[in-house]
Amino acid sequence: MGRFRPNLRAHQLTDQQWRVLRALLDHGKKNLGELAGVCCLLKPSITRIIRSLEQRDLLEKHGDTSDHRRMIVSISAKGRDLVAKAGRKSEEIYQDIEAEFGDYELADLFKKLDILIIKLDKVKYSKQKRPVQ
């Protein structure tokens, strides 16, 4: 993230705020629990981040019509514009990393990370299914 932070700071965004905006852009509207899961953040952190982004009109909150206790969050037009602006520089940074590291090596790294995620999920799932002794 060290290469990306100056760009995010230039747009007055923290790493976590960027993650939330990108998640909403990529995955669509979410309730706070779903968004916390997608972003790998704790619910109290998500609440604070959502409040901050909402104050800047970068996202919108609506009550869930099927469950009035939950809030649904979506990225606003202003948020999409900000992601597009900040994203241009981020894409340049990704291209620089790819050029430095190499196409093949980067693809191999992503493949290995995907395998790691699958294996860790299997371990997590198997631990959840163990009988209580």
Secondary structure, DSSP 8 states (H G I E B T S, - for coil): -TTTHHHHHHTT--HHHHHHHHHHHHH--EEHHHHHHHHT--HHHHHHHHHHHHHTTSEEEEE-SS-TT-EEEEE-HHHHHHHHHHHHHHHHHHHHHHHHH-HHHHHHHHHHHHHHHHHHHHHHHHHHTS---
